[in-house]
Amino acid sequence: MGRTGRTRQWAAAAAGVTLATAALVACGDGGSSEAKPSGRSAEPSRATTKEPSRPAFDPPARFDGSAVELPSARQPSTTSGGAARPAVTLADGVAYITAEEGLEAIDTGTGAPRWEVNTRHAAAKGGFGSDRAAPLVSTDGKTVYAAWNRDVKGEGTAPDRAVIEVLAVETATGKTAWAAEIAAAPSSRGLAATAIGADEILAPQVVGVDAGTALLTAADTTYAVEPSAGTVRWKKPDFRAVTLTDGVVAGGERTGFGAGRLLGLAAATGEQRWTVAEARQAAAAAPRLLSATLKDKTLVVDAVTGEQRAALDGSGWRCRHDAQSLVLCSRYGYATADRGITVFDAASVQKRWALPDGSGRKVPKVNGFWHGAVYGEVGDEPIVLDGMTGQDRQTSAGAAPYEIDRYGGVVGSKFHRAAG
């Protein structure tokens, strides 16, 4: 598995949680860059309005007041697993939604639409191919990306065809920076589609945009698209990308029935950079980290080098970044013994805290993690923990959102305003 180094282990009492760290290297905070516009643009359906001032908390710890409805975020009933998560990404007071018809931007302060940009082809209403993944907002906040499955009816002797539509839209204006329409792989649609990633999402999803290459996935196929031309540079079946950092796209590859490996490829060419054998259920853990199951452990791997950074005892851990410097890995089962939380620094992989900790404290079900705050539930009560220490910060939070910004958070298809 690539380079190895000295390892060290931490044990969390009662949970049997172990982090075994390999040689530590600094993890950069890579991300998407804004794509070069191709000249294809679409005028927004509504003009952008100046947002009135409103309370902001970084991070919020309590949610109160009336909620803002986000009806387009509701998923069709055919979704399952991680795909049931609302197709919403929050960025500085705006909810960007991968709606059935196209991209929408909703001002979460007023609930008013800022703009709407529809796809070229009509949406399928329910059934296979109609589920959607959350859009990607570039690190500079200037562009939002999303993708959809679309069925195009043939004319004359031309057959029907399945395509993936991609939109890159300027967040400030709602104008289309570029758009692409690519032929969908036969195995990525309908009953033939199978999930490779741990999130079980089958819908098309833009993973990242880096150095003029846009990487997107649909079920079990990854596509590298040149934004300026809207053409496919390369594609790889049986591979689902989950991260794009420093020119390397990383994810999980299916190698046989119930078998797989982790794989890192050059984003520009598709050339293999590294591999981790027998690892399955890849998922993004941080901009430069991904997680996967290997036998009876959950690995945390450097997405650029393939180097193992940590290992947690047991499978089924799911990791997430707080959009700053911390990574939280958690699992939550029916049995108390199957529950746990571990938080560590993304760069150094130094453990901060873990639950259970021998004190008898309950382990919350984690929904969200943002700017050093853990949003979860104990029973039916939403709570917030301090991400640096693990201590209770708010025991009656009002909501336990999945997606958070300084103005509030999303639960289901509602935005709950922050109140403290």
C-alpha positions as CSV (number, residue, x, y, z in Angstrom):
1,M,0.0,0.0,0.0
2,G,2.5,2.6,-1.1
3,R,4.8,4.1,1.5
4,T,4.5,3.1,5.2
5,G,6.1,4.5,8.3
6,R,6.1,4.5,12.0
7,T,2.7,3.8,13.5
8,R,1.2,4.8,16.8
9,Q,-2.2,3.8,18.4
10,W,-4.7,5.4,20.6
11,A,-7.4,3.4,22.4
12,A,-10.7,4.8,23.6
13,A,-12.0,3.0,26.6
14,A,-15.2,0.9,26.2
15,A,-15.5,1.6,22.5
16,G,-12.4,-0.3,21.4
17,V,-11.7,2.6,19.0
18,T,-8.1,2.6,17.7
19,L,-6.4,5.1,15.5
20,A,-3.1,3.7,14.0
21,T,-1.3,6.6,12.4
22,A,1.4,6.1,9.7
23,A,4.2,8.6,9.0
24,L,2.5,12.0,9.1
25,V,2.7,14.4,6.2
26,A,1.0,17.7,6.0
27,C,-2.4,17.6,4.3
28,G,-3.1,20.5,2.0
29,D,-6.6,21.9,1.7
30,G,-7.0,21.5,-2.0
31,G,-10.3,22.1,-3.7
32,S,-12.2,23.1,-6.8
33,S,-11.2,26.0,-9.0
34,E,-13.5,28.1,-11.1
35,A,-13.9,26.7,-14.6
36,K,-13.2,28.8,-17.7
37,P,-16.5,29.9,-19.2
38,S,-17.2,28.5,-22.7
39,G,-19.5,31.3,-23.8
40,R,-22.6,29.3,-23.2
41,S,-24.7,31.2,-20.7
42,A,-28.3,31.4,-19.6
43,E,-29.9,34.4,-18.0
44,P,-31.3,33.8,-14.5
45,S,-35.0,33.7,-14.2
46,R,-34.9,36.2,-11.3
47,A,-32.5,39.0,-10.6
48,T,-30.2,38.8,-7.5
49,T,-31.3,41.1,-4.7
50,K,-29.2,42.5,-1.9
51,E,-29.5,40.5,1.2
52,P,-30.6,42.3,4.4
53,S,-28.3,42.0,7.4
54,R,-29.2,39.2,9.7
55,P,-27.7,37.4,12.8
56,A,-24.7,35.2,12.0
57,F,-22.9,32.7,14.3
58,D,-19.7,30.9,13.5
59,P,-20.6,28.2,14.2
60,P,-24.3,28.3,15.2
61,A,-25.2,26.3,18.3
62,R,-28.9,26.9,18.6
63,F,-31.7,27.0,16.0
64,D,-35.0,28.7,16.5
65,G,-37.8,30.6,14.8
66,S,-39.7,29.9,11.6
67,A,-38.0,27.7,9.0
68,V,-37.5,28.5,5.4
69,E,-39.1,25.9,3.1
70,L,-36.9,24.4,0.3
71,P,-39.4,22.4,-1.6
72,S,-37.2,21.6,-4.5
73,A,-34.8,19.8,-2.2
74,R,-37.3,17.0,-1.6
75,Q,-36.0,13.8,-3.1
76,P,-38.3,11.3,-5.0
77,S,-39.3,8.2,-3.0
78,T,-37.0,5.9,-5.0
79,T,-33.8,7.2,-3.2
80,S,-32.1,5.2,-0.5
81,G,-29.1,5.3,1.8
82,G,-27.0,8.5,1.6
83,A,-29.0,9.5,-1.5
84,A,-31.9,10.5,0.8
85,R,-29.9,13.5,2.0
86,P,-31.4,16.7,0.6
87,A,-29.7,17.9,-2.6
88,V,-28.7,21.2,-0.9
89,T,-25.4,23.0,-0.4
90,L,-25.2,26.1,1.8
91,A,-22.7,28.9,1.1
92,D,-22.8,32.3,2.9
93,G,-26.6,32.7,3.3
94,V,-27.7,31.0,0.1
95,A,-29.1,27.5,-0.4
96,Y,-28.0,26.0,-3.8
97,I,-30.3,23.2,-4.8
98,T,-30.0,20.5,-7.4
99,A,-33.7,20.6,-8.2
100,E,-35.5,18.4,-10.7
101,E,-35.6,21.1,-13.4
102,G,-32.1,22.5,-12.8
103,L,-30.1,24.6,-10.3
104,E,-31.8,27.0,-7.9
105,A,-30.4,29.6,-5.5
106,I,-32.6,30.5,-2.5
107,D,-31.9,33.3,-0.1
108,T,-32.1,31.6,3.3
109,G,-32.8,34.9,5.0
110,T,-35.9,35.8,3.1
111,G,-36.8,32.5,1.5
112,A,-36.9,34.3,-1.9
113,P,-35.4,32.8,-5.0
114,R,-32.2,34.5,-6.2
115,W,-32.1,32.8,-9.6
116,E,-33.0,29.6,-11.4
117,V,-31.2,27.9,-14.3
118,N,-32.9,25.0,-16.0
119,T,-31.2,22.1,-17.9
120,R,-31.6,21.9,-21.6
121,H,-33.6,18.6,-21.5
122,A,-36.8,18.1,-19.4
123,A,-36.6,16.2,-16.1
124,A,-37.9,12.8,-15.4
125,K,-40.7,12.9,-12.8
126,G,-40.0,10.2,-10.2
127,G,-38.7,6.7,-10.9
128,F,-35.1,5.7,-11.9
129,G,-32.8,8.5,-12.8
130,S,-34.7,11.2,-11.0
131,D,-32.7,11.2,-7.7
132,R,-30.2,14.0,-7.3
133,A,-26.9,14.8,-5.4
134,A,-26.0,18.0,-3.7
135,P,-24.3,20.6,-5.9
136,L,-20.6,21.6,-5.5
137,V,-19.7,25.2,-4.7
138,S,-16.1,26.2,-5.6
139,T,-13.7,27.1,-2.8
140,D,-13.8,30.7,-3.9
141,G,-17.6,30.7,-3.8
142,K,-17.9,32.1,-7.4
143,T,-19.3,29.0,-9.2
144,V,-21.7,26.2,-8.4
145,Y,-21.7,22.9,-10.2
146,A,-24.4,20.2,-10.6
147,A,-25.3,17.2,-12.9
148,W,-28.5,15.4,-13.8
149,N,-29.6,12.2,-15.6
150,R,-31.7,13.1,-18.6
151,D,-33.5,11.0,-21.2
152,V,-33.6,12.4,-24.7
153,K,-36.3,11.2,-27.1
154,G,-35.1,10.3,-30.5
155,E,-36.5,11.9,-33.7
156,G,-37.0,10.1,-37.0
157,T,-34.6,7.2,-37.2
158,A,-32.4,8.6,-34.3
159,P,-32.7,6.4,-31.2
160,D,-33.6,7.5,-27.7
161,R,-30.5,8.3,-25.7
162,A,-29.5,8.8,-22.1
163,V,-27.2,11.7,-21.3
164,I,-25.7,13.4,-18.2
165,E,-26.2,17.2,-18.2
166,V,-23.7,19.3,-16.3
167,L,-24.2,23.0,-15.4
168,A,-21.6,25.4,-14.0
169,V,-23.3,28.6,-12.9
170,E,-22.0,31.9,-11.5
171,T,-23.3,32.2,-8.0
172,A,-23.5,36.0,-8.1
173,T,-25.5,36.4,-11.3
174,G,-27.1,33.0,-12.2
175,K,-25.4,33.1,-15.6
176,T,-24.1,29.8,-17.0
177,A,-20.3,29.7,-17.0
178,W,-20.3,26.5,-19.1
179,A,-22.5,23.5,-19.7
180,A,-21.9,20.0,-21.0
181,E,-24.0,17.1,-22.3
182,I,-22.3,13.7,-22.3
183,A,-23.5,10.2,-23.2
184,A,-24.3,8.2,-20.1
185,A,-22.7,4.7,-19.6
186,P,-25.4,2.0,-20.0
187,S,-24.6,0.6,-16.5
188,S,-25.2,3.9,-14.8
189,R,-29.0,4.0,-15.3
190,G,-32.0,2.1,-14.1
191,L,-31.8,-1.4,-12.7
192,A,-28.2,-1.9,-14.0
193,A,-26.9,0.9,-11.8
194,T,-25.1,-0.2,-8.7
195,A,-23.5,1.8,-5.9
196,I,-19.8,1.6,-5.3
197,G,-19.3,4.4,-2.7
198,A,-20.2,4.2,0.9
199,D,-22.9,7.0,0.5
200,E,-24.9,4.7,-1.9
201,I,-25.5,7.7,-4.2
202,L,-26.3,6.7,-7.8
203,A,-27.2,10.2,-9.0
204,P,-24.7,12.2,-11.1
205,Q,-22.4,14.3,-9.0
206,V,-19.6,16.8,-9.7
207,V,-16.7,15.8,-7.5
208,G,-14.4,18.7,-8.3
209,V,-12.9,21.0,-11.0
210,D,-9.2,21.3,-11.2
211,A,-6.8,22.8,-13.7
212,G,-9.4,22.8,-16.5
213,T,-10.8,19.3,-15.8
214,A,-14.2,18.7,-14.3
215,L,-14.6,15.3,-12.6
216,L,-18.1,13.8,-12.2
217,T,-19.5,10.5,-11.3
218,A,-22.8,8.7,-12.1
219,A,-23.4,5.4,-10.3
220,D,-20.4,3.3,-11.2
221,T,-18.7,5.4,-13.8
222,T,-16.4,8.5,-13.5
223,Y,-16.0,11.0,-16.3
224,A,-13.3,13.7,-16.8
225,V,-14.8,16.6,-18.8
226,E,-13.0,19.5,-20.5
227,P,-15.2,22.5,-19.5
228,S,-14.3,24.7,-22.4
229,A,-15.4,22.1,-25.0
230,G,-17.8,20.0,-22.9
231,T,-16.1,16.9,-24.2
232,V,-15.1,13.8,-22.3
233,R,-11.3,13.5,-21.9
234,W,-11.5,10.0,-20.3
235,K,-13.9,7.9,-18.4
236,K,-13.5,4.9,-16.2
237,P,-16.3,2.3,-15.6
238,D,-16.6,0.5,-12.3
239,F,-14.9,3.5,-10.6
240,R,-16.6,6.1,-8.4
241,A,-14.5,9.2,-7.6
242,V,-15.0,10.8,-4.2
243,T,-12.2,13.4,-4.0
244,L,-10.2,15.7,-6.3
245,T,-7.0,17.2,-4.9
246,D,-3.7,18.4,-6.3
247,G,-4.5,16.9,-9.7
248,V,-5.3,13.5,-8.3
249,V,-8.8,12.0,-8.4
250,A,-9.4,9.2,-5.8
251,G,-12.2,6.8,-5.1
252,G,-13.3,3.2,-5.1
253,E,-13.1,0.7,-7.9
254,R,-15.2,-2.5,-8.2
255,T,-12.9,-5.4,-9.0
256,G,-15.5,-8.2,-8.8
257,F,-18.6,-9.3,-6.9
258,G,-18.3,-7.8,-3.4
259,A,-14.6,-6.9,-4.1
260,G,-12.9,-3.7,-4.7
261,R,-9.9,-1.4,-4.1
262,L,-9.0,2.2,-3.6
263,L,-7.6,4.0,-6.6
264,G,-5.9,7.3,-7.3
265,L,-5.7,8.6,-10.9
266,A,-4.2,11.7,-12.6
267,A,-7.2,14.0,-13.2
268,A,-5.9,15.2,-16.6
269,T,-5.1,11.8,-18.1
270,G,-6.7,9.0,-16.0
271,E,-3.3,7.4,-15.5
272,Q,-3.0,5.3,-12.3
273,R,-1.1,7.0,-9.5
274,W,-1.7,4.6,-6.6
275,T,-3.9,1.8,-5.3
276,V,-4.9,0.1,-2.0
277,A,-6.0,-3.5,-2.6
278,E,-9.1,-5.1,-1.1
279,A,-10.5,-1.8,0.2
280,R,-14.2,-1.0,-0.4
281,Q,-16.9,1.6,0.2
282,A,-14.8,4.7,-0.5
283,A,-16.0,8.0,0.9
284,A,-14.6,11.5,1.2
285,A,-13.3,12.3,4.6
286,A,-11.6,15.7,4.0
287,P,-10.2,17.6,1.0
288,R,-7.1,15.4,1.0
289,L,-8.4,12.3,2.9
290,L,-10.8,9.5,2.0
291,S,-12.0,6.5,4.0
292,A,-12.7,2.9,3.1
293,T,-13.4,-0.5,4.7
294,L,-10.6,-3.0,4.7
295,K,-11.6,-6.3,6.4
296,D,-12.4,-5.5,10.0
297,K,-11.0,-1.9,9.9
298,T,-11.9,1.5,8.5
299,L,-8.9,3.1,6.8
300,V,-8.2,6.8,6.4
301,V,-6.0,7.3,3.3
302,D,-4.1,10.3,1.8
303,A,-6.0,10.9,-1.5
304,V,-2.9,12.2,-3.3
305,T,-0.3,9.6,-2.3
306,G,-2.4,6.6,-1.2
307,E,-0.6,6.5,2.1
308,Q,-2.5,5.1,5.1
309,R,-3.0,7.9,7.7
310,A,-5.2,6.1,10.2
311,A,-7.1,2.9,10.9
312,L,-10.2,2.6,13.1
313,D,-11.2,-0.7,14.6
314,G,-14.4,-2.0,13.0
315,S,-16.2,-1.3,9.7
316,G,-18.9,1.2,9.0
317,W,-17.2,4.4,10.2
318,R,-18.2,7.5,8.2
319,C,-15.9,10.5,8.3
320,R,-16.5,14.2,7.5
321,H,-14.5,17.4,7.5
322,D,-15.6,20.5,9.4
323,A,-14.5,22.8,6.5
324,Q,-11.6,24.0,8.6
325,S,-9.1,21.7,10.3
326,L,-10.8,18.7,11.9
327,V,-12.1,15.3,10.8
328,L,-14.8,13.4,12.6
329,C,-15.4,9.7,12.1
330,S,-18.6,8.2,13.6
331,R,-20.8,5.2,13.5
332,Y,-24.2,4.6,15.1
333,G,-25.8,1.2,15.4
334,Y,-28.7,-0.2,17.3
335,A,-26.3,-1.7,19.8
336,T,-24.5,0.6,22.1
337,A,-21.2,-1.3,21.4
338,D,-21.6,-0.3,17.7
339,R,-21.6,3.4,18.4
340,G,-18.5,5.7,18.5
341,I,-17.1,9.1,17.6
342,T,-13.4,10.0,17.0
343,V,-12.1,13.4,16.1
344,F,-8.6,14.2,14.9
345,D,-6.7,17.0,13.1
346,A,-6.8,16.7,9.3
347,A,-3.2,17.6,8.8
348,S,-1.4,15.8,11.6
349,V,-3.9,13.1,12.3
350,Q,-3.5,13.7,16.0
351,K,-6.5,12.5,18.0
352,R,-8.5,15.2,19.8
353,W,-11.1,13.1,21.6
354,A,-13.3,10.0,21.3
355,L,-16.6,8.6,22.7
356,P,-17.2,6.4,24.5
357,D,-14.5,7.7,26.9
358,G,-15.2,5.5,30.0
359,S,-17.3,8.2,31.7
360,G,-20.7,6.7,30.8
361,R,-21.6,9.6,28.5
362,K,-24.0,8.7,25.7
363,V,-22.8,8.6,22.0
364,P,-24.9,10.9,19.8
365,K,-26.0,10.1,16.3
366,V,-24.0,12.6,14.2
367,N,-25.7,14.5,11.4
368,G,-23.4,17.4,10.7
369,F,-19.9,18.8,11.5
370,W,-19.0,22.4,10.7
371,H,-16.4,24.9,12.0
372,G,-15.6,22.9,15.1
373,A,-19.2,22.1,16.1
374,V,-20.8,18.6,16.1
375,Y,-24.5,18.5,15.3
376,G,-26.3,15.3,16.5
377,E,-29.1,13.7,18.4
378,V,-29.4,11.9,21.7
379,G,-32.7,10.1,21.5
380,D,-35.0,12.7,19.9
381,E,-33.1,15.7,21.4
382,P,-30.8,17.7,19.1
383,I,-27.5,18.7,20.7
384,V,-24.3,20.4,19.8
385,L,-20.8,19.2,20.9
386,D,-17.6,21.2,20.9
387,G,-15.5,19.7,18.1
388,M,-12.2,20.4,19.8
389,T,-13.0,18.9,23.2
390,G,-16.1,16.7,22.7
391,Q,-17.9,18.5,25.6
392,D,-21.6,19.4,25.4
393,R,-22.0,22.9,24.0
394,Q,-25.8,23.0,23.6
395,T,-28.1,20.3,25.0
396,S,-31.3,21.7,23.5
397,A,-30.2,23.0,20.1
398,G,-33.6,23.0,18.4
399,A,-32.3,21.2,15.3
400,A,-29.5,18.8,14.3
401,P,-28.8,19.9,10.7
402,Y,-26.8,18.0,8.0
403,E,-25.7,21.1,6.1
404,I,-24.6,24.2,8.0
405,D,-23.4,27.8,7.5
406,R,-23.2,30.8,9.8
407,Y,-26.9,31.6,9.3
408,G,-28.4,28.2,10.1
409,G,-28.8,24.6,8.9
410,V,-30.8,22.3,6.7
411,V,-32.9,19.4,8.1
412,G,-35.0,17.5,5.5
413,S,-36.2,20.2,3.0
414,K,-36.2,23.0,5.6
415,F,-33.6,25.7,6.5
416,H,-33.6,26.4,10.2
417,R,-32.3,29.8,11.2
418,A,-29.5,30.1,13.7
419,A,-30.5,31.8,17.0
420,G,-27.2,31.5,18.9
